[in-house]
């Protein structure tokens, strides 16, 4: 498996798009997070500077970073599509690599992306929390980092299915974005009790919106919906991720090498 990951990074390191997208993530995450904490509204009862404090910092920074998952997901779509566009996948199969090895290599690659971004959030969150003067333990609610790791895997796993199926970067990116958009439209047309179990709804809910003072969010009809617990959401998300990997492998085995 290590050899598969080494091969992936040999192809990846000279690729400028990879460095650009991750550079944006590394640069803008702390900058935007710092800026958000400086917001002040006269008469507003919430001090946004407390978002840096332990344990609040973990939910806050992972929620902010979750918006970059779309960007990283698109990067992963491009990387997988390049394998087909430049005939790299075909060459690997000719050289003796199986289709299962291809999927395993991509799983290892997306896992390394998720681990890299999660470790970065650990460093950034720890620094913000430490300099904020917070006296709470940094270990409280650090589980949000693990949850973010799973969420980022979820976005890239969806991208894997689409890239393996379409094999064109431009069309795959459009479908990747549209699939999330169309799911949100479908959810509006069905009962909330069912809509909350849709895959991208589950995955996006892994990093809940930080709400000061436990504010409850009502739905479009003004009714506070009974949400799935975070632990249950995590379990369902892991199920979807494994399903995405299995579907990707099934699609790959049914399509021509080309």
VOBA-1610 file (N, C-alpha, C; in pm, whole numbers, padded with zeros to 5 digits, always signed):
BEGIN
Unk+00082-00121+00000Unk+00000+00000+00000Unk+00086+00126+00000Unk+00197+00120+00074Unk+00287+00235+00078Unk+00340+00265-00062Unk+00369+00159-00138Unk+00419+00179-00275Unk+00314+00247-00362Unk+00187+00209-00343Unk+00079+00272-00420Unk+00072+00421-00389Unk+00085+00455-00261Unk+00079+00596-00221Unk+00200+00673-00274Unk+00317+00610-00274Unk+00438+00674-00328Unk+00420+00706-00476Unk+00360+00612-00549Unk+00335+00634-00692Unk+00242+00752-00713Unk+00139+00761-00628Unk+00044+00872-00639Unk+00113+01006-00619Unk+00200+01014-00520Unk+00266+01141-00491Unk+00376+01175-00592Unk+00432+01075-00656Unk+00528+01104-00764Unk+00458+01173-00880Unk+00333+01135-00903Unk+00255+01201-01008Unk+00204+01337-00962Unk+00188+01353-00833Unk+00121+01470-00779Unk+00214+01588-00753Unk+00335+01560-00706Unk+00426+01666-00661Unk+00455+01770-00770Unk+00473+01731-00896Unk+00499+01835-00998Unk+00373+01909-01043Unk+00258+01871-00992Unk+00130+01924-01041Unk+00097+02055-00970Unk+00103+02166-01040Unk+00088+02299-00979Unk-00052+02322-00920Unk-00154+02262-00980Unk-00291+02280-00929Unk-00304+02229-00786Unk-00237+02119-00757Unk-00238+02064-00621Unk-00182+02165-00522Unk-00067+02224-00555Unk-00003+02320-00465Unk-00085+02447-00452Unk-00150+02487-00560Unk-00231+02608-00556Unk-00351+02593-00463Unk-00424+02482-00479Unk-00546+02462-00400Unk-00513+02443-00252Unk-00413+02361-00223Unk-00378+02343-00083Unk-00313+02469-00025Unk-00246+02545-00110Unk-00191+02672-00064Unk-00301+02768-00023Unk-00410+02771-00100Unk-00524+02855-00065Unk-00586+02810+00067Unk-00595+02679+00085Unk-00650+02626+00211Unk-00562+02665+00330Unk-00432+02647+00317Unk-00340+02678+00426Unk-00336+02827+00456Unk-00350+02909+00354Unk-00342+03054+00372Unk-00471+03112+00429Unk-00582+03078+00366Unk-00707+03146+00399Unk-00775+03093+00526Unk-00750+02970+00564Unk-00815+02918+00685Unk-00782+03002+00809Unk-00655+03024+00844Unk-00627+03108+00961Unk-00665+03253+00942Unk-00649+03304+00819Unk-00680+03446+00793Unk-00829+03472+00811Unk-00913+03388+00749Unk-01058+03406+00760Unk-01105+03380+00902Unk-01044+03281+00968Unk-01082+03250+01105Unk-01051+03367+01199Unk-00935+03426+01179Unk-00899+03542+01259Unk-00995+03658+01232Unk-01024+03681+01105Unk-01114+03791+01068Unk-01253+03774+01126Unk-01302+03648+01127Unk-01437+03623+01180Unk-01445+03657+01329Unk-01335+03632+01401Unk-01335+03661+01543Unk-01328+03809+01577Unk-01297+03891+01478Unk-01286+04035+01501Unk-01417+04109+01474Unk-01520+04034+01433Unk-01650+04097+01403Unk-01711+04154+01531Unk-01762+04273+01521Unk-01827+04336+01636Unk-01954+04407+01588Unk-02064+04382+01660Unk-02190+04449+01632Unk-02236+04519+01759Unk-02265+04647+01749Unk-02312+04722+01866Unk-02444+04665+01915Unk-02448+04633+02043Unk-02571+04582+02103Unk-02592+04433+02083Unk-02505+04368+02006Unk-02520+04223+01984Unk-02463+04149+02103Unk-02538+04052+02162Unk-02496+03992+02289Unk-02381+03891+02277Unk-02337+03859+02156Unk-02234+03756+02139Unk-02099+03821+02111Unk-01998+03779+02186Unk-01861+03824+02162Unk-01794+03722+02070Unk-01773+03760+01945Unk-01719+03666+01847Unk-01575+03626+01879Unk-01506+03704+01959Unk-01369+03671+01995Unk-01361+03540+02074Unk-01472+03501+02138Unk-01473+03377+02216Unk-01466+03253+02127Unk-01479+03272+01997Unk-01470+03158+01907Unk-01330+03099+01904Unk-01230+03175+01952Unk-01093+03125+01959Unk-01070+03037+02082Unk-01156+03049+02182Unk-01132+02982+02311Unk-01154+02832+02301Unk-01078+02757+02382Unk-01107+02615+02400Unk-01234+02605+02484Unk-01326+02513+02458Unk-01324+02415+02349Unk-01394+02465+02221Unk-01445+02592+02223Unk-01522+02642+02108Unk-01443+02638+01978Unk-01312+02654+01988Unk-01230+02668+01869Unk-01240+02549+01775Unk-01261+02428+01830Unk-01260+02309+01744Unk-01384+02303+01655Unk-01500+02329+01710Unk-01622+02332+01628Unk-01615+02447+01528Unk-01565+02562+01574Unk-01562+02680+01488Unk-01467+02665+01369Unk-01346+02616+01397Unk-01248+02611+01288Unk-01278+02496+01191Unk-01335+02387+01241Unk-01370+02278+01149Unk-01490+02316+01063Unk-01583+02394+01121Unk-01696+02441+01040Unk-01646+02533+00929Unk-01555+02624+00963Unk-01499+02713+00862Unk-01425+02634+00754Unk-01342+02540+00798Unk-01261+02462+00702Unk-01348+02372+00616Unk-01467+02336+00664Unk-01553+02247+00587Unk-01593+02307+00453Unk-01594+02440+00444Unk-01628+02505+00318Unk-01519+02482+00213Unk-01398+02459+00258Unk-01289+02431+00164Unk-01294+02287+00113Unk-01377+02203+00174Unk-01387+02064+00129Unk-01439+02055-00014Unk-01522+02149-00054Unk-01569+02152-00193Unk-01451+02174-00287Unk-01361+02263-00249Unk-01244+02293-00332Unk-01151+02172-00339Unk-01127+02110-00225Unk-01040+01992-00222Unk-01107+01875-00295Unk-01240+01866-00284Unk-01313+01763-00357Unk-01297+01781-00507Unk-01303+01905-00554Unk-01285+01932-00698Unk-01143+01899-00742Unk-01044+01928-00655Unk-00907+01890-00686Unk-00895+01740-00704Unk-00959+01665-00616Unk-00952+01519-00624Unk-01019+01469-00752Unk-01129+01530-00790Unk-01197+01494-00915Unk-01102+01513-01033Unk-01033+01625-01036Unk-00939+01654-01145Unk-00827+01550-01149Unk-00774+01514-01031Unk-00664+01419-01025Unk-00706+01282-01079Unk-00826+01237-01042Unk-00873+01107-01089Unk-00901+01111-01239Unk-00963+01218-01285Unk-00993+01230-01429Unk-00865+01236-01512Unk-00760+01296-01457Unk-00633+01301-01529Unk-00578+01162-01557Unk-00607+01068-01468Unk-00561+00931-01488Unk-00617+00872-01618Unk-00739+00911-01651Unk-00802+00861-01774Unk-00765+00948-01895Unk-00759+01078-01874Unk-00730+01170-01985Unk-00589+01148-02040Unk-00493+01124-01950Unk-00354+01106-01992Unk-00315+00958-02005Unk-00416+00869-02001Unk-00394+00724-02020Unk-00305+00662-01912Unk-00292+00730-01798Unk-00210+00675-01690Unk-00272+00548-01633Unk-00403+00547-01617Unk-00472+00429-01566Unk-00449+00309-01657Unk-00461+00332-01786Unk-00439+00225-01883Unk-00297+00169-01872Unk-00199+00259-01859Unk-00060+00216-01849Unk-00036+00135-01721Unk-00100+00177-01611Unk-00085+00103-01486Unk-00139-00039-01499Unk-00252-00053-01566Unk-00311-00186-01584Unk-00221-00273-01673Unk-00166-00211-01778Unk-00074-00285-01866Unk+00049-00331-01788Unk+00093-00246-01693Unk+00211-00279-01613Unk+00181-00379-01501Unk+00054-00419-01488Unk+00021-00522-01390Unk-00060-00476-01271Unk-00093-00348-01264Unk-00174-00299-01152Unk-00321-00334-01178Unk-00389-00384-01076Unk-00530-00421-01091Unk-00620-00300-01073Unk-00747-00317-01110Unk-00843-00209-01090Unk-00867-00185-00941Unk-00858-00292-00862Unk-00870-00275-00717Unk-00755-00190-00663Unk-00634-00211-00718Unk-00519-00130-00676Unk-00543+00018-00706Unk-00607+00045-00819Unk-00636+00184-00856Unk-00726+00250-00752Unk-00833+00179-00713Unk-00925+00235-00612Unk-00855+00249-00477Unk-00778+00148-00440Unk-00706+00153-00311Unk-00609+00271-00310Unk-00541+00293-00423Unk-00446+00405-00431Unk-00517+00538-00412Unk-00636+00551-00471Unk-00711+00676-00458Unk-00764+00693-00316Unk-00803+00584-00253Unk-00848+00591-00113Unk-00733+00635-00023Unk-00615+00579-00048Unk-00497+00619+00030Unk-00464+00767+00007Unk-00478+00810-00118Unk-00447+00949-00151Unk-00545+01045-00083Unk-00675+01015-00091Unk-00772+01103-00027Unk-00757+01101+00124Unk-00720+00984+00179Unk-00698+00976+00324Unk-00580+01062+00366Unk-00476+01064+00282Unk-00359+01148+00313Unk-00395+01297+00304Unk-00480+01332+00207Unk-00527+01471+00198Unk-00603+01509+00325Unk-00694+01421+00367Unk-00775+01448+00486Unk-00688+01458+00610Unk-00589+01369+00621Unk-00499+01371+00737Unk-00416+01498+00739Unk-00367+01538+00623Unk-00286+01659+00613Unk-00364+01783+00656Unk-00486+01796+00604Unk-00568+01913+00638Unk-00612+01909+00784Unk-00639+01789+00838Unk-00681+01777+00978Unk-00567+01814+01072Unk-00447+01768+01043Unk-00331+01803+01125Unk-00305+01953+01122Unk-00328+02014+01005Unk-00311+02159+00995Unk-00412+02232+01083Unk-00537+02184+01083Unk-00640+02245+01168Unk-00606+02226+01315Unk-00546+02113+01349Unk-00503+02089+01487Unk-00402+02196+01530Unk-00305+02223+01444Unk-00203+02323+01475Unk-00263+02463+01485Unk-00344+02499+01384Unk-00404+02633+01382Unk-00497+02653+01502Unk-00583+02554+01527Unk-00677+02563+01638Unk-00606+02571+01772Unk-00501+02491+01786Unk-00426+02493+01912Unk-00360+02628+01935Unk-00305+02687+01829Unk-00240+02817+01843Unk-00340+02926+01878Unk-00455+02928+01810Unk-00558+03027+01840Unk-00608+03010+01983Unk-00634+02886+02022Unk-00684+02861+02157Unk-00585+02898+02264Unk-00456+02872+02238Unk-00352+02901+02336Unk-00333+03051+02353Unk-00331+03125+02242Unk-00308+03269+02249Unk-00432+03346+02294Unk-00548+03280+02295Unk-00670+03348+02339Unk-00676+03363+02490Unk-00588+03290+02559Unk-00588+03296+02705Unk-00691+03204+02768Unk-00747+03114+02690Unk-00847+03021+02742Unk-00785+02928+02845Unk-00859+02902+02953Unk-00808+02816+03060Unk-00863+02674+03050Unk-00954+02649+02958Unk-01009+02515+02942Unk-00908+02424+02873Unk-00922+02293+02894Unk-00833+02196+02830Unk-00856+02194+02680Unk-00746+02186+02605Unk-00760+02183+02458Unk-00816+02050+02410Unk-00820+01949+02498Unk-00870+01817+02460Unk-01023+01811+02455Unk-01089+01905+02520Unk-01235+01906+02519Unk-01284+01937+02378Unk-01371+01853+02329Unk-01432+01868+02196Unk-01333+01858+02081Unk-01215+01802+02106Unk-01118+01783+01997Unk-01168+01678+01899Unk-01276+01608+01937Unk-01338+01508+01849Unk-01381+01570+01715Unk-01402+01702+01714Unk-01444+01766+01589Unk-01338+01753+01479Unk-01213+01735+01517Unk-01108+01714+01418Unk-01126+01579+01348Unk-01157+01476+01427Unk-01185+01345+01368Unk-01308+01352+01278Unk-01409+01424+01323Unk-01531+01439+01244Unk-01502+01512+01113Unk-01417+01614+01121Unk-01379+01684+00998Unk-01306+01590+00903Unk-01218+01506+00957Unk-01145+01408+00876Unk-01242+01320+00798Unk-01345+01271+00865Unk-01445+01186+00800Unk-01522+01267+00695Unk-01555+01390+00728Unk-01631+01473+00633Unk-01553+01498+00505Unk-01426+01531+00518Unk-01346+01557+00398Unk-01332+01431+00314Unk-01324+01315+00378Unk-01325+01188+00304Unk-01456+01173+00228Unk-01566+01214+00289Unk-01696+01201+00226Unk-01707+01280+00096Unk-01660+01405+00097Unk-01665+01486-00025Unk-01577+01427-00135Unk-01458+01384-00099Unk-01369+01327-00201Unk-01420+01191-00251Unk-01487+01116-00164Unk-01542+00987-00206Unk-01654+01005-00307Unk-01736+01107-00288Unk-01836+01140-00389Unk-01768+01178-00520Unk-01662+01258-00511Unk-01588+01297-00630Unk-01528+01177-00701Unk-01486+01076-00625Unk-01429+00955-00685Unk-01530+00884-00774Unk-01652+00868-00725Unk-01758+00804-00805Unk-01778+00879-00936Unk-01793+01010-00926Unk-01824+01091-01044Unk-01708+01087-01144Unk-01585+01097-01093Unk-01469+01097-01183Unk-01452+00963-01253Unk-01473+00854-01182Unk-01461+00721-01242Unk-01571+00699-01346Unk-01687+00756-01321Unk-01800+00738-01413Unk-01787+00826-01537Unk-01753+00954-01520Unk-01754+01050-01630Unk-01618+01056-01701Unk-01511+01061-01625Unk-01373+01059-01675Unk-01330+01186-01748Unk-01412+01287-01746Unk-01377+01416-01805Unk-01375+01520-01692Unk-01264+01592-01679Unk-01249+01686-01566Unk-01360+01790-01562Unk-01384+01856-01674Unk-01482+01964-01677Unk-01622+01914-01643Unk-01664+01808-01709Unk-01799+01753-01684Unk-01811+01697-01543Unk-01704+01636-01495Unk-01707+01577-01360Unk-01719+01683-01253Unk-01648+01795-01270Unk-01658+01904-01173Unk-01797+01963-01172Unk-01854+01982-01291Unk-01991+02035-01300Unk-02089+01941-01232Unk-02075+01812-01257Unk-02165+01714-01196Unk-02144+01705-01045Unk-02018+01718-01003Unk-01987+01716-00860Unk-02059+01829-00787Unk-02052+01949-00842Unk-02120+02064-00781Unk-02271+02051-00792Unk-02318+02011-00911Unk-02462+02001-00934Unk-02527+01892-00849Unk-02453+01784-00824Unk-02510+01675-00744Unk-02545+01722-00604Unk-02458+01808-00547Unk-02485+01864-00415Unk-02602+01962-00422Unk-02606+02042-00528Unk-02712+02141-00546Unk-02847+02073-00568Unk-02850+01972-00656Unk-02976+01904-00687Unk-03028+01824-00568Unk-02935+01770-00489Unk-02982+01697-00370Unk-03054+01792-00275Unk-03001+01915-00262Unk-03065+02012-00172Unk-03204+02049-00222Unk-03224+02051-00355Unk-03357+02080-00410Unk-03452+01964-00383Unk-03403+01842-00403Unk-03487+01724-00379Unk-03531+01718-00234Unk-03440+01756-00144Unk-03472+01751-00001Unk-03586+01846+00035Unk-03599+01955-00041Unk-03707+02049-00015Unk-03844+01992-00051Unk-03844+01890-00135Unk-03970+01834-00187Unk-04019+01713-00109Unk-03940+01668-00013Unk-03979+01550+00063Unk-03978+01582+00212Unk-04041+01499+00294Unk-04046+01526+00439Unk-03907+01533+00501Unk-03892+01620+00602Unk-03763+01636+00669Unk-03713+01507+00731Unk-03806+01424+00777Unk-03767+01298+00841Unk-03688+01209+00747Unk-03716+01218+00618Unk-03644+01141+00517Unk-03526+01220+00460Unk-03546+01349+00438Unk-03444+01433+00374Unk-03314+01438+00454Unk-03325+01429+00587Unk-03205+01442+00670Unk-03110+01323+00658Unk-03155+01216+00590Unk-03070+01098+00573Unk-03001+01094+00437Unk-03022+01196+00353Unk-02957+01199+00223Unk-02805+01211+00244Unk-02725+01149+00155Unk-02581+01139+00180Unk-02509+01272+00202Unk-02531+01370+00114Unk-02457+01495+00128Unk-02510+01579+00244Unk-02635+01559+00280Unk-02690+01624+00399Unk-02621+01569+00523Unk-02608+01437+00527Unk-02540+01372+00639Unk-02396+01419+00649Unk-02326+01418+00537Unk-02184+01452+00537Unk-02163+01600+00573Unk-02246+01688+00519Unk-02231+01831+00550Unk-02265+01861+00696Unk-02353+01781+00756Unk-02394+01803+00895Unk-02289+01757+00996Unk-02182+01694+00949Unk-02080+01646+01042Unk-02013+01761+01116Unk-01999+01874+01048Unk-01946+01993+01117Unk-02062+02090+01136Unk-02131+02080+01248Unk-02251+02162+01270Unk-02219+02310+01278Unk-02317+02390+01239Unk-02301+02535+01248Unk-02286+02576+01394Unk-02179+02644+01431Unk-02164+02690+01570Unk-02275+02789+01604Unk-02352+02761+01708Unk-02463+02847+01745Unk-02443+02898+01887Unk-02423+03027+01907Unk-02401+03083+02040Unk-02521+03061+02131Unk-02493+03014+02250Unk-02600+02999+02349Unk-02699+02889+02317Unk-02659+02794+02230Unk-02748+02682+02200Unk-02871+02722+02122Unk-02861+02823+02036Unk-02975+02868+01958Unk-03024+02754+01868Unk-03154+02731+01865Unk-03211+02630+01778Unk-03251+02694+01646Unk-03229+02619+01538Unk-03257+02671+01405Unk-03385+02609+01352Unk-03480+02693+01318Unk-03608+02644+01268Unk-03600+02621+01117Unk-03687+02532+01068Unk-03691+02507+00924Unk-03777+02611+00854Unk-03805+02591+00728Unk-03874+02690+00646Unk-04016+02718+00696Unk-04074+02620+00767Unk-04209+02637+00819Unk-04211+02692+00961Unk-04094+02725+01011Unk-04086+02780+01146Unk-04086+02675+01255Unk-04070+02549+01218Unk-04070+02439+01315Unk-03927+02393+01338Unk-03889+02375+01462Unk-03755+02326+01494Unk-03752+02176+01469Unk-03674+02134+01371Unk-03668+01994+01334Unk-03584+01916+01434Unk-03624+01791+01458Unk-03548+01704+01547Unk-03430+01648+01469Unk-03311+01691+01504Unk-03192+01654+01428Unk-03139+01519+01471Unk-03069+01453+01378Unk-03000+01329+01411Unk-02882+01364+01501Unk-02853+01280+01599Unk-02740+01305+01687Unk-02610+01301+01608Unk-02509+01370+01660Unk-02381+01377+01591Unk-02317+01239+01578Unk-02329+01157+01681Unk-02272+01022+01675Unk-02340+00938+01567Unk-02472+00948+01559Unk-02545+00873+01456Unk-02509+00925+01317Unk-02496+01056+01304Unk-02456+01116+01177Unk-02320+01064+01133Unk-02229+01052+01228Unk-02095+01003+01198Unk-02099+00859+01147Unk-02178+00776+01212Unk-02189+00635+01172Unk-02248+00623+01032Unk-02353+00699+01005Unk-02417+00695+00873Unk-02321+00746+00767Unk-02245+00851+00799Unk-02149+00907+00704Unk-02042+00804+00667Unk-01992+00731+00766Unk-01892+00627+00739Unk-01951+00520+00649Unk-02076+00483+00672Unk-02144+00386+00585Unk-02150+00438+00441Unk-02186+00564+00424Unk-02193+00622+00289Unk-02056+00622+00221Unk-01952+00653+00297Unk-01817+00658+00240Unk-01777+00520+00187Unk-01799+00416+00267Unk-01767+00281+00222Unk-01852+00243+00100Unk-01978+00288+00099Unk-02065+00262-00015Unk-02012+00332-00140Unk-01966+00456-00125Unk-01908+00530-00238Unk-01787+00457-00295Unk-01702+00404-00207Unk-01584+00331-00253Unk-01624+00204-00329Unk-01722+00133-00274Unk-01768+00011-00339Unk-01830+00039-00475Unk-01909+00144-00483Unk-01973+00181-00610Unk-01867+00222-00713Unk-01766+00294-00668Unk-01658+00337-00758Unk-01587+00215-00817Unk-01560+00117-00734Unk-01494-00005-00782Unk-01584-00080-00879Unk-01712-00087-00849Unk-01808-00155-00937Unk-01813-00086-01074Unk-01818+00048-01074Unk-01821+00122-01201Unk-01694+00096-01281Unk-01580+00098-01211Unk-01451+00079-01278Unk-01442-00059-01344Unk-01495-00161-01277Unk-01488-00296-01333Unk-01581-00314-01453Unk-01683-00231-01463Unk-01780-00246-01571Unk-01746-00161-01693Unk-01651-00068-01679Unk-01616+00019-01791Unk-01486-00028-01856Unk-01470+00006-01983Unk-01349-00029-02057Unk-01229+00046-01999Unk-01112-00012-02018Unk-00989+00051-01968Unk-00963+00181-02045Unk-00961+00173-02176Unk-00935+00288-02265Unk-00805+00356-02231
//
